[in-house]
Amino acid sequence: MRKILGTILALTIFSVWTVNAQTKEDSLAIEKSCRDYVEGWANGDIDRVSTAVSDELIKRTVAMDESGLCYTINMSSSQLKFVTKRNGEQGVRVNDLEPEKEFELTVEIYDITGNCALAKASNTKYGFFDYCQLAKFNGKWKIFNVLYGWTPRENN
């Protein structure tokens, strides 16, 4: 009886682990969501951004006023889509840190556990990075939270 219970327990643990295990398809889908989000923003492609982010997205950064007081800037999914549309019509309104460089995006996946993931998207042209928290929602990886910042400039 102990042996049967042990086998059942082992199979249960194994089946739960395999259902929640990271797959190559998950990694590719997470990278695609991050690319659709950042490249879509840069190219003014609302459709790409919309497929990548949750309607409940919260995007945040920390800014500082002239006196050194820090405050938080928040952006919703609808605000992100508005800015993306404007990018498509008027071009990106972010300072090019290196205007001669082509836009190149790097996506690093730090963790996938079950239906949650953490990734970093960095670009060469605009000098910002995004820490993206994703969740598998109705079978699709969507970005739910973003904390973004600026890559420090190197002094030459």
CNS distance restraints for C-alpha pairs under 8 A (distance, minus, plus):
assign (resid   1 and name CA) (resid   5 and name CA) 6.26 0.50 0.50
assign (resid   2 and name CA) (resid   6 and name CA) 6.00 0.50 0.50
assign (resid   3 and name CA) (resid   7 and name CA) 6.14 0.50 0.50
assign (resid   4 and name CA) (resid   8 and name CA) 6.17 0.50 0.50
assign (resid   5 and name CA) (resid   9 and name CA) 6.07 0.50 0.50
assign (resid   6 and name CA) (resid  10 and name CA) 6.09 0.50 0.50
assign (resid   7 and name CA) (resid  11 and name CA) 6.10 0.50 0.50
assign (resid   8 and name CA) (resid  12 and name CA) 6.07 0.50 0.50
assign (resid   9 and name CA) (resid  13 and name CA) 6.20 0.50 0.50
assign (resid  10 and name CA) (resid  14 and name CA) 6.06 0.50 0.50
assign (resid  11 and name CA) (resid  15 and name CA) 5.97 0.50 0.50
assign (resid  12 and name CA) (resid  16 and name CA) 6.17 0.50 0.50
assign (resid  13 and name CA) (resid  17 and name CA) 6.11 0.50 0.50
assign (resid  14 and name CA) (resid  18 and name CA) 6.12 0.50 0.50
assign (resid  15 and name CA) (resid  19 and name CA) 6.18 0.50 0.50
assign (resid  16 and name CA) (resid  20 and name CA) 6.45 0.50 0.50
assign (resid  17 and name CA) (resid  21 and name CA) 5.85 0.50 0.50
assign (resid  19 and name CA) (resid 114 and name CA) 7.93 0.50 0.50
assign (resid  20 and name CA) (resid 113 and name CA) 6.96 0.50 0.50
assign (resid  20 and name CA) (resid 114 and name CA) 4.33 0.50 0.50
assign (resid  20 and name CA) (resid 115 and name CA) 7.13 0.50 0.50
assign (resid  21 and name CA) (resid 113 and name CA) 7.12 0.50 0.50
assign (resid  21 and name CA) (resid 114 and name CA) 6.32 0.50 0.50
assign (resid  22 and name CA) (resid  26 and name CA) 6.45 0.50 0.50
assign (resid  22 and name CA) (resid  27 and name CA) 7.47 0.50 0.50
assign (resid  22 and name CA) (resid 112 and name CA) 6.19 0.50 0.50
assign (resid  22 and name CA) (resid 113 and name CA) 6.98 0.50 0.50
assign (resid  22 and name CA) (resid 114 and name CA) 7.25 0.50 0.50
assign (resid  23 and name CA) (resid  27 and name CA) 6.46 0.50 0.50
assign (resid  24 and name CA) (resid  28 and name CA) 6.20 0.50 0.50
assign (resid  25 and name CA) (resid  29 and name CA) 6.05 0.50 0.50
assign (resid  26 and name CA) (resid  30 and name CA) 6.04 0.50 0.50
assign (resid  26 and name CA) (resid 141 and name CA) 7.86 0.50 0.50
assign (resid  27 and name CA) (resid  31 and name CA) 6.21 0.50 0.50
assign (resid  27 and name CA) (resid 109 and name CA) 7.54 0.50 0.50
assign (resid  28 and name CA) (resid  32 and name CA) 6.09 0.50 0.50
assign (resid  29 and name CA) (resid  33 and name CA) 6.19 0.50 0.50
assign (resid  29 and name CA) (resid 140 and name CA) 7.82 0.50 0.50
assign (resid  29 and name CA) (resid 141 and name CA) 6.40 0.50 0.50
assign (resid  30 and name CA) (resid  34 and name CA) 6.37 0.50 0.50
assign (resid  30 and name CA) (resid 109 and name CA) 7.88 0.50 0.50
assign (resid  30 and name CA) (resid 117 and name CA) 7.83 0.50 0.50
assign (resid  30 and name CA) (resid 119 and name CA) 7.97 0.50 0.50
assign (resid  30 and name CA) (resid 134 and name CA) 7.57 0.50 0.50
assign (resid  30 and name CA) (resid 141 and name CA) 5.96 0.50 0.50
assign (resid  30 and name CA) (resid 142 and name CA) 7.90 0.50 0.50
assign (resid  31 and name CA) (resid  35 and name CA) 6.14 0.50 0.50
assign (resid  31 and name CA) (resid 107 and name CA) 6.28 0.50 0.50
assign (resid  31 and name CA) (resid 108 and name CA) 7.96 0.50 0.50
assign (resid  31 and name CA) (resid 109 and name CA) 7.56 0.50 0.50
assign (resid  32 and name CA) (resid  36 and name CA) 5.93 0.50 0.50
assign (resid  32 and name CA) (resid  52 and name CA) 7.91 0.50 0.50
assign (resid  33 and name CA) (resid  37 and name CA) 6.09 0.50 0.50
assign (resid  33 and name CA) (resid  51 and name CA) 7.46 0.50 0.50
assign (resid  33 and name CA) (resid  52 and name CA) 4.57 0.50 0.50
assign (resid  33 and name CA) (resid  53 and name CA) 7.53 0.50 0.50
assign (resid  33 and name CA) (resid 141 and name CA) 6.71 0.50 0.50
assign (resid  33 and name CA) (resid 142 and name CA) 6.54 0.50 0.50
assign (resid  33 and name CA) (resid 143 and name CA) 7.17 0.50 0.50
assign (resid  34 and name CA) (resid  38 and name CA) 6.30 0.50 0.50
assign (resid  34 and name CA) (resid  52 and name CA) 6.88 0.50 0.50
assign (resid  34 and name CA) (resid 107 and name CA) 7.06 0.50 0.50
assign (resid  34 and name CA) (resid 119 and name CA) 7.89 0.50 0.50
assign (resid  34 and name CA) (resid 121 and name CA) 6.60 0.50 0.50
assign (resid  34 and name CA) (resid 132 and name CA) 7.53 0.50 0.50
assign (resid  34 and name CA) (resid 143 and name CA) 7.64 0.50 0.50
assign (resid  35 and name CA) (resid  39 and name CA) 5.45 0.50 0.50
assign (resid  35 and name CA) (resid  40 and name CA) 7.39 0.50 0.50
assign (resid  35 and name CA) (resid 105 and name CA) 7.43 0.50 0.50
assign (resid  35 and name CA) (resid 107 and name CA) 7.61 0.50 0.50
assign (resid  35 and name CA) (resid 121 and name CA) 7.83 0.50 0.50
assign (resid  36 and name CA) (resid  40 and name CA) 5.12 0.50 0.50
assign (resid  36 and name CA) (resid  41 and name CA) 7.92 0.50 0.50
assign (resid  36 and name CA) (resid  48 and name CA) 4.95 0.50 0.50
assign (resid  36 and name CA) (resid  49 and name CA) 5.61 0.50 0.50
assign (resid  36 and name CA) (resid  51 and name CA) 7.41 0.50 0.50
assign (resid  36 and name CA) (resid  52 and name CA) 5.76 0.50 0.50
assign (resid  37 and name CA) (resid  41 and name CA) 6.13 0.50 0.50
assign (resid  37 and name CA) (resid  48 and name CA) 6.53 0.50 0.50
assign (resid  37 and name CA) (resid  49 and name CA) 4.59 0.50 0.50
assign (resid  37 and name CA) (resid  50 and name CA) 7.85 0.50 0.50
assign (resid  37 and name CA) (resid  52 and name CA) 5.44 0.50 0.50
assign (resid  37 and name CA) (resid  53 and name CA) 6.86 0.50 0.50
assign (resid  38 and name CA) (resid  42 and name CA) 6.22 0.50 0.50
assign (resid  38 and name CA) (resid  49 and name CA) 7.59 0.50 0.50
assign (resid  38 and name CA) (resid 121 and name CA) 7.71 0.50 0.50
assign (resid  39 and name CA) (resid  43 and name CA) 6.04 0.50 0.50
assign (resid  39 and name CA) (resid 105 and name CA) 7.79 0.50 0.50
assign (resid  40 and name CA) (resid  44 and name CA) 5.79 0.50 0.50
assign (resid  40 and name CA) (resid  45 and name CA) 4.60 0.50 0.50
assign (resid  40 and name CA) (resid  46 and name CA) 6.51 0.50 0.50
assign (resid  40 and name CA) (resid  47 and name CA) 7.66 0.50 0.50
assign (resid  40 and name CA) (resid  48 and name CA) 5.18 0.50 0.50
assign (resid  40 and name CA) (resid  49 and name CA) 5.29 0.50 0.50
assign (resid  40 and name CA) (resid  84 and name CA) 7.32 0.50 0.50
assign (resid  41 and name CA) (resid  45 and name CA) 6.26 0.50 0.50
assign (resid  41 and name CA) (resid  46 and name CA) 7.30 0.50 0.50
assign (resid  41 and name CA) (resid  49 and name CA) 6.50 0.50 0.50
assign (resid  41 and name CA) (resid  80 and name CA) 7.97 0.50 0.50
assign (resid  41 and name CA) (resid  83 and name CA) 7.64 0.50 0.50
assign (resid  41 and name CA) (resid  84 and name CA) 4.80 0.50 0.50
assign (resid  41 and name CA) (resid  87 and name CA) 7.08 0.50 0.50
assign (resid  42 and name CA) (resid  84 and name CA) 7.22 0.50 0.50
assign (resid  42 and name CA) (resid  87 and name CA) 6.71 0.50 0.50
assign (resid  42 and name CA) (resid  92 and name CA) 6.37 0.50 0.50
assign (resid  43 and name CA) (resid  84 and name CA) 7.63 0.50 0.50
assign (resid  43 and name CA) (resid  87 and name CA) 6.71 0.50 0.50
assign (resid  43 and name CA) (resid  88 and name CA) 5.98 0.50 0.50
assign (resid  43 and name CA) (resid  91 and name CA) 7.99 0.50 0.50
assign (resid  44 and name CA) (resid  84 and name CA) 4.65 0.50 0.50
assign (resid  44 and name CA) (resid  85 and name CA) 5.26 0.50 0.50
assign (resid  44 and name CA) (resid  86 and name CA) 6.88 0.50 0.50
assign (resid  44 and name CA) (resid  87 and name CA) 4.74 0.50 0.50
assign (resid  44 and name CA) (resid  88 and name CA) 3.61 0.50 0.50
assign (resid  44 and name CA) (resid  89 and name CA) 7.32 0.50 0.50
assign (resid  44 and name CA) (resid  91 and name CA) 7.75 0.50 0.50
assign (resid  45 and name CA) (resid  49 and name CA) 6.57 0.50 0.50
assign (resid  45 and name CA) (resid  84 and name CA) 6.53 0.50 0.50
assign (resid  45 and name CA) (resid  85 and name CA) 6.98 0.50 0.50
assign (resid  45 and name CA) (resid  88 and name CA) 6.73 0.50 0.50
assign (resid  46 and name CA) (resid  50 and name CA) 5.88 0.50 0.50
assign (resid  46 and name CA) (resid  81 and name CA) 5.97 0.50 0.50
assign (resid  46 and name CA) (resid  84 and name CA) 6.05 0.50 0.50
assign (resid  46 and name CA) (resid  85 and name CA) 6.28 0.50 0.50
assign (resid  47 and name CA) (resid  51 and name CA) 6.28 0.50 0.50
assign (resid  48 and name CA) (resid  52 and name CA) 6.40 0.50 0.50
assign (resid  49 and name CA) (resid  53 and name CA) 6.25 0.50 0.50
assign (resid  49 and name CA) (resid  81 and name CA) 7.12 0.50 0.50
assign (resid  49 and name CA) (resid  84 and name CA) 7.89 0.50 0.50
assign (resid  50 and name CA) (resid  54 and name CA) 7.56 0.50 0.50
assign (resid  50 and name CA) (resid  55 and name CA) 7.99 0.50 0.50
assign (resid  50 and name CA) (resid  81 and name CA) 7.48 0.50 0.50
assign (resid  51 and name CA) (resid 142 and name CA) 7.58 0.50 0.50
assign (resid  52 and name CA) (resid 141 and name CA) 7.47 0.50 0.50
assign (resid  52 and name CA) (resid 142 and name CA) 5.32 0.50 0.50
assign (resid  52 and name CA) (resid 143 and name CA) 6.17 0.50 0.50
assign (resid  53 and name CA) (resid  57 and name CA) 6.35 0.50 0.50
assign (resid  53 and name CA) (resid  77 and name CA) 7.25 0.50 0.50
assign (resid  53 and name CA) (resid 142 and name CA) 5.02 0.50 0.50
assign (resid  53 and name CA) (resid 143 and name CA) 4.52 0.50 0.50
assign (resid  53 and name CA) (resid 144 and name CA) 6.33 0.50 0.50
assign (resid  54 and name CA) (resid  77 and name CA) 7.18 0.50 0.50
assign (resid  54 and name CA) (resid 142 and name CA) 5.54 0.50 0.50
assign (resid  54 and name CA) (resid 143 and name CA) 5.76 0.50 0.50
assign (resid  54 and name CA) (resid 144 and name CA) 5.40 0.50 0.50
assign (resid  55 and name CA) (resid  77 and name CA) 5.63 0.50 0.50
assign (resid  55 and name CA) (resid  78 and name CA) 7.67 0.50 0.50
assign (resid  56 and name CA) (resid  76 and name CA) 7.26 0.50 0.50
assign (resid  56 and name CA) (resid  77 and name CA) 6.42 0.50 0.50
assign (resid  56 and name CA) (resid 144 and name CA) 6.51 0.50 0.50
assign (resid  57 and name CA) (resid  76 and name CA) 5.69 0.50 0.50
assign (resid  57 and name CA) (resid  77 and name CA) 5.08 0.50 0.50
assign (resid  57 and name CA) (resid 143 and name CA) 6.86 0.50 0.50
assign (resid  57 and name CA) (resid 144 and name CA) 4.60 0.50 0.50
assign (resid  57 and name CA) (resid 145 and name CA) 5.61 0.50 0.50
assign (resid  57 and name CA) (resid 146 and name CA) 7.75 0.50 0.50
assign (resid  58 and name CA) (resid  74 and name CA) 6.82 0.50 0.50
assign (resid  58 and name CA) (resid  75 and name CA) 5.94 0.50 0.50
assign (resid  58 and name CA) (resid  76 and name CA) 5.09 0.50 0.50
assign (resid  58 and name CA) (resid  77 and name CA) 6.83 0.50 0.50
assign (resid  58 and name CA) (resid 144 and name CA) 6.55 0.50 0.50
assign (resid  58 and name CA) (resid 145 and name CA) 5.07 0.50 0.50
assign (resid  58 and name CA) (resid 146 and name CA) 6.41 0.50 0.50
assign (resid  59 and name CA) (resid  74 and name CA) 5.67 0.50 0.50
assign (resid  59 and name CA) (resid  75 and name CA) 4.91 0.50 0.50
assign (resid  59 and name CA) (resid  76 and name CA) 6.26 0.50 0.50
assign (resid  59 and name CA) (resid  77 and name CA) 7.97 0.50 0.50
assign (resid  59 and name CA) (resid 145 and name CA) 5.79 0.50 0.50
assign (resid  59 and name CA) (resid 146 and name CA) 4.52 0.50 0.50
assign (resid  59 and name CA) (resid 147 and name CA) 5.96 0.50 0.50
assign (resid  59 and name CA) (resid 148 and name CA) 7.47 0.50 0.50
assign (resid  60 and name CA) (resid  72 and name CA) 6.76 0.50 0.50
assign (resid  60 and name CA) (resid  73 and name CA) 5.56 0.50 0.50
assign (resid  60 and name CA) (resid  74 and name CA) 4.59 0.50 0.50
assign (resid  60 and name CA) (resid  75 and name CA) 6.26 0.50 0.50
assign (resid  60 and name CA) (resid 146 and name CA) 6.18 0.50 0.50
assign (resid  60 and name CA) (resid 147 and name CA) 4.99 0.50 0.50
assign (resid  60 and name CA) (resid 148 and name CA) 6.31 0.50 0.50
assign (resid  61 and name CA) (resid  72 and name CA) 5.84 0.50 0.50
assign (resid  61 and name CA) (resid  73 and name CA) 5.42 0.50 0.50
assign (resid  61 and name CA) (resid  74 and name CA) 6.88 0.50 0.50
assign (resid  61 and name CA) (resid 147 and name CA) 5.71 0.50 0.50
assign (resid  61 and name CA) (resid 148 and name CA) 5.26 0.50 0.50
assign (resid  61 and name CA) (resid 149 and name CA) 6.13 0.50 0.50
assign (resid  62 and name CA) (resid  70 and name CA) 6.56 0.50 0.50
assign (resid  62 and name CA) (resid  71 and name CA) 5.76 0.50 0.50
assign (resid  62 and name CA) (resid  72 and name CA) 4.69 0.50 0.50
assign (resid  62 and name CA) (resid  73 and name CA) 6.25 0.50 0.50
assign (resid  62 and name CA) (resid 149 and name CA) 7.53 0.50 0.50
assign (resid  63 and name CA) (resid  70 and name CA) 5.58 0.50 0.50
assign (resid  63 and name CA) (resid  71 and name CA) 5.46 0.50 0.50
assign (resid  63 and name CA) (resid  72 and name CA) 6.14 0.50 0.50
assign (resid  63 and name CA) (resid  73 and name CA) 6.96 0.50 0.50
assign (resid  64 and name CA) (resid  68 and name CA) 5.55 0.50 0.50
assign (resid  64 and name CA) (resid  69 and name CA) 5.37 0.50 0.50
assign (resid  64 and name CA) (resid  70 and name CA) 4.30 0.50 0.50
assign (resid  64 and name CA) (resid  71 and name CA) 6.13 0.50 0.50
assign (resid  65 and name CA) (resid  69 and name CA) 5.47 0.50 0.50
assign (resid  65 and name CA) (resid  70 and name CA) 6.55 0.50 0.50
assign (resid  65 and name CA) (resid  71 and name CA) 7.86 0.50 0.50
assign (resid  75 and name CA) (resid  79 and name CA) 5.92 0.50 0.50
assign (resid  75 and name CA) (resid  80 and name CA) 6.61 0.50 0.50
assign (resid  76 and name CA) (resid  80 and name CA) 6.23 0.50 0.50
assign (resid  77 and name CA) (resid  81 and name CA) 6.25 0.50 0.50
assign (resid  78 and name CA) (resid  82 and name CA) 6.22 0.50 0.50
assign (resid  79 and name CA) (resid  83 and name CA) 6.26 0.50 0.50
assign (resid  80 and name CA) (resid  84 and name CA) 6.08 0.50 0.50
assign (resid  81 and name CA) (resid  85 and name CA) 6.12 0.50 0.50
assign (resid  82 and name CA) (resid  86 and name CA) 6.28 0.50 0.50
assign (resid  83 and name CA) (resid  87 and name CA) 6.12 0.50 0.50
assign (resid  84 and name CA) (resid  88 and name CA) 6.42 0.50 0.50
assign (resid  85 and name CA) (resid  89 and name CA) 6.44 0.50 0.50
assign (resid  86 and name CA) (resid  90 and name CA) 5.70 0.50 0.50
assign (resid  86 and name CA) (resid  91 and name CA) 7.03 0.50 0.50
assign (resid  86 and name CA) (resid  92 and name CA) 7.81 0.50 0.50
assign (resid  87 and name CA) (resid  91 and name CA) 4.33 0.50 0.50
assign (resid  87 and name CA) (resid  92 and name CA) 4.71 0.50 0.50
assign (resid  87 and name CA) (resid  93 and name CA) 7.09 0.50 0.50
assign (resid  88 and name CA) (resid  92 and name CA) 7.75 0.50 0.50
assign (resid  94 and name CA) (resid 126 and name CA) 6.69 0.50 0.50
assign (resid  95 and name CA) (resid 126 and name CA) 6.48 0.50 0.50
assign (resid  96 and name CA) (resid 125 and name CA) 5.93 0.50 0.50
assign (resid  96 and name CA) (resid 126 and name CA) 4.98 0.50 0.50
assign (resid  96 and name CA) (resid 127 and name CA) 7.57 0.50 0.50
assign (resid  97 and name CA) (resid 125 and name CA) 6.15 0.50 0.50
assign (resid  97 and name CA) (resid 126 and name CA) 5.59 0.50 0.50
assign (resid  97 and name CA) (resid 127 and name CA) 6.09 0.50 0.50
assign (resid  98 and name CA) (resid 124 and name CA) 7.60 0.50 0.50
assign (resid  98 and name CA) (resid 125 and name CA) 5.56 0.50 0.50
assign (resid  98 and name CA) (resid 126 and name CA) 7.25 0.50 0.50
assign (resid  99 and name CA) (resid 125 and name CA) 6.54 0.50 0.50
assign (resid 101 and name CA) (resid 124 and name CA) 7.11 0.50 0.50
assign (resid 101 and name CA) (resid 125 and name CA) 5.88 0.50 0.50
assign (resid 102 and name CA) (resid 124 and name CA) 7.46 0.50 0.50
assign (resid 102 and name CA) (resid 125 and name CA) 6.38 0.50 0.50
assign (resid 103 and name CA) (resid 123 and name CA) 6.67 0.50 0.50
assign (resid 103 and name CA) (resid 124 and name CA) 5.97 0.50 0.50
assign (resid 103 and name CA) (resid 125 and name CA) 5.05 0.50 0.50
assign (resid 103 and name CA) (resid 126 and name CA) 7.89 0.50 0.50
assign (resid 104 and name CA) (resid 123 and name CA) 5.42 0.50 0.50
assign (resid 104 and name CA) (resid 124 and name CA) 5.48 0.50 0.50
assign (resid 104 and name CA) (resid 125 and name CA) 6.94 0.50 0.50
assign (resid 105 and name CA) (resid 121 and name CA) 6.69 0.50 0.50
assign (resid 105 and name CA) (resid 122 and name CA) 5.65 0.50 0.50
assign (resid 105 and name CA) (resid 123 and name CA) 4.42 0.50 0.50
assign (resid 105 and name CA) (resid 124 and name CA) 6.78 0.50 0.50
assign (resid 106 and name CA) (resid 120 and name CA) 7.98 0.50 0.50
assign (resid 106 and name CA) (resid 121 and name CA) 5.63 0.50 0.50
assign (resid 106 and name CA) (resid 122 and name CA) 5.23 0.50 0.50
assign (resid 106 and name CA) (resid 123 and name CA) 6.26 0.50 0.50
assign (resid 107 and name CA) (resid 119 and name CA) 6.82 0.50 0.50
assign (resid 107 and name CA) (resid 120 and name CA) 5.64 0.50 0.50
assign (resid 107 and name CA) (resid 121 and name CA) 4.50 0.50 0.50
assign (resid 107 and name CA) (resid 122 and name CA) 6.59 0.50 0.50
assign (resid 108 and name CA) (resid 119 and name CA) 5.50 0.50 0.50
assign (resid 108 and name CA) (resid 120 and name CA) 5.17 0.50 0.50
assign (resid 108 and name CA) (resid 121 and name CA) 6.55 0.50 0.50
assign (resid 109 and name CA) (resid 117 and name CA) 7.66 0.50 0.50
assign (resid 109 and name CA) (resid 118 and name CA) 6.15 0.50 0.50
assign (resid 109 and name CA) (resid 119 and name CA) 4.22 0.50 0.50
assign (resid 109 and name CA) (resid 120 and name CA) 6.46 0.50 0.50
assign (resid 110 and name CA) (resid 117 and name CA) 7.62 0.50 0.50
assign (resid 110 and name CA) (resid 118 and name CA) 5.54 0.50 0.50
assign (resid 110 and name CA) (resid 119 and name CA) 5.39 0.50 0.50
assign (resid 110 and name CA) (resid 120 and name CA) 7.50 0.50 0.50
assign (resid 111 and name CA) (resid 117 and name CA) 5.41 0.50 0.50
assign (resid 111 and name CA) (resid 118 and name CA) 5.26 0.50 0.50
assign (resid 111 and name CA) (resid 119 and name CA) 7.13 0.50 0.50
assign (resid 112 and name CA) (resid 116 and name CA) 5.84 0.50 0.50
assign (resid 112 and name CA) (resid 117 and name CA) 4.27 0.50 0.50
assign (resid 112 and name CA) (resid 118 and name CA) 6.64 0.50 0.50
assign (resid 113 and name CA) (resid 117 and name CA) 6.24 0.50 0.50
assign (resid 115 and name CA) (resid 135 and name CA) 5.45 0.50 0.50
assign (resid 115 and name CA) (resid 136 and name CA) 4.98 0.50 0.50
assign (resid 115 and name CA) (resid 137 and name CA) 8.00 0.50 0.50
assign (resid 116 and name CA) (resid 133 and name CA) 7.40 0.50 0.50
assign (resid 116 and name CA) (resid 134 and name CA) 5.73 0.50 0.50
assign (resid 116 and name CA) (resid 135 and name CA) 4.51 0.50 0.50
assign (resid 116 and name CA) (resid 136 and name CA) 6.51 0.50 0.50
assign (resid 117 and name CA) (resid 133 and name CA) 5.87 0.50 0.50
assign (resid 117 and name CA) (resid 134 and name CA) 5.03 0.50 0.50
assign (resid 117 and name CA) (resid 135 and name CA) 6.27 0.50 0.50
assign (resid 118 and name CA) (resid 131 and name CA) 7.17 0.50 0.50
assign (resid 118 and name CA) (resid 132 and name CA) 5.76 0.50 0.50
assign (resid 118 and name CA) (resid 133 and name CA) 4.77 0.50 0.50
assign (resid 118 and name CA) (resid 134 and name CA) 6.23 0.50 0.50
assign (resid 119 and name CA) (resid 131 and name CA) 5.85 0.50 0.50
assign (resid 119 and name CA) (resid 132 and name CA) 5.17 0.50 0.50
assign (resid 119 and name CA) (resid 133 and name CA) 6.64 0.50 0.50
assign (resid 119 and name CA) (resid 134 and name CA) 7.90 0.50 0.50
assign (resid 120 and name CA) (resid 129 and name CA) 6.94 0.50 0.50
assign (resid 120 and name CA) (resid 130 and name CA) 5.57 0.50 0.50
assign (resid 120 and name CA) (resid 131 and name CA) 4.54 0.50 0.50
assign (resid 120 and name CA) (resid 132 and name CA) 5.98 0.50 0.50
assign (resid 121 and name CA) (resid 129 and name CA) 5.58 0.50 0.50
assign (resid 121 and name CA) (resid 130 and name CA) 5.16 0.50 0.50
assign (resid 121 and name CA) (resid 131 and name CA) 6.61 0.50 0.50
assign (resid 121 and name CA) (resid 132 and name CA) 7.52 0.50 0.50
assign (resid 122 and name CA) (resid 127 and name CA) 7.58 0.50 0.50
assign (resid 122 and name CA) (resid 128 and name CA) 6.36 0.50 0.50
assign (resid 122 and name CA) (resid 129 and name CA) 4.37 0.50 0.50
assign (resid 122 and name CA) (resid 130 and name CA) 6.56 0.50 0.50
assign (resid 123 and name CA) (resid 127 and name CA) 6.09 0.50 0.50
assign (resid 123 and name CA) (resid 128 and name CA) 6.48 0.50 0.50
assign (resid 123 and name CA) (resid 129 and name CA) 6.64 0.50 0.50
assign (resid 127 and name CA) (resid 150 and name CA) 5.79 0.50 0.50
assign (resid 127 and name CA) (resid 151 and name CA) 5.27 0.50 0.50
assign (resid 127 and name CA) (resid 152 and name CA) 8.00 0.50 0.50
assign (resid 128 and name CA) (resid 148 and name CA) 7.02 0.50 0.50
assign (resid 128 and name CA) (resid 149 and name CA) 5.60 0.50 0.50
assign (resid 128 and name CA) (resid 150 and name CA) 4.19 0.50 0.50
assign (resid 128 and name CA) (resid 151 and name CA) 5.46 0.50 0.50
assign (resid 129 and name CA) (resid 148 and name CA) 5.59 0.50 0.50
assign (resid 129 and name CA) (resid 149 and name CA) 5.61 0.50 0.50
assign (resid 129 and name CA) (resid 150 and name CA) 6.19 0.50 0.50
assign (resid 129 and name CA) (resid 151 and name CA) 6.82 0.50 0.50
assign (resid 130 and name CA) (resid 146 and name CA) 6.18 0.50 0.50
assign (resid 130 and name CA) (resid 147 and name CA) 5.83 0.50 0.50
assign (resid 130 and name CA) (resid 148 and name CA) 4.31 0.50 0.50
assign (resid 130 and name CA) (resid 149 and name CA) 6.70 0.50 0.50
assign (resid 131 and name CA) (resid 146 and name CA) 5.52 0.50 0.50
assign (resid 131 and name CA) (resid 147 and name CA) 5.19 0.50 0.50
assign (resid 131 and name CA) (resid 148 and name CA) 6.04 0.50 0.50
assign (resid 132 and name CA) (resid 143 and name CA) 6.27 0.50 0.50
assign (resid 132 and name CA) (resid 144 and name CA) 7.59 0.50 0.50
assign (resid 132 and name CA) (resid 145 and name CA) 5.95 0.50 0.50
assign (resid 132 and name CA) (resid 146 and name CA) 4.69 0.50 0.50
assign (resid 132 and name CA) (resid 147 and name CA) 6.81 0.50 0.50
assign (resid 133 and name CA) (resid 143 and name CA) 5.79 0.50 0.50
assign (resid 133 and name CA) (resid 144 and name CA) 5.91 0.50 0.50
assign (resid 133 and name CA) (resid 145 and name CA) 5.10 0.50 0.50
assign (resid 133 and name CA) (resid 146 and name CA) 6.29 0.50 0.50
assign (resid 134 and name CA) (resid 141 and name CA) 6.28 0.50 0.50
assign (resid 134 and name CA) (resid 142 and name CA) 5.35 0.50 0.50
assign (resid 134 and name CA) (resid 143 and name CA) 4.28 0.50 0.50
assign (resid 134 and name CA) (resid 144 and name CA) 5.57 0.50 0.50
assign (resid 134 and name CA) (resid 145 and name CA) 7.10 0.50 0.50
assign (resid 135 and name CA) (resid 141 and name CA) 5.53 0.50 0.50
assign (resid 135 and name CA) (resid 142 and name CA) 5.60 0.50 0.50
assign (resid 135 and name CA) (resid 143 and name CA) 6.60 0.50 0.50
assign (resid 135 and name CA) (resid 144 and name CA) 6.89 0.50 0.50
assign (resid 136 and name CA) (resid 140 and name CA) 5.14 0.50 0.50
assign (resid 136 and name CA) (resid 141 and name CA) 4.25 0.50 0.50
assign (resid 136 and name CA) (resid 142 and name CA) 6.24 0.50 0.50
assign (resid 137 and name CA) (resid 141 and name CA) 6.11 0.50 0.50
assign (resid 137 and name CA) (resid 142 and name CA) 6.56 0.50 0.50
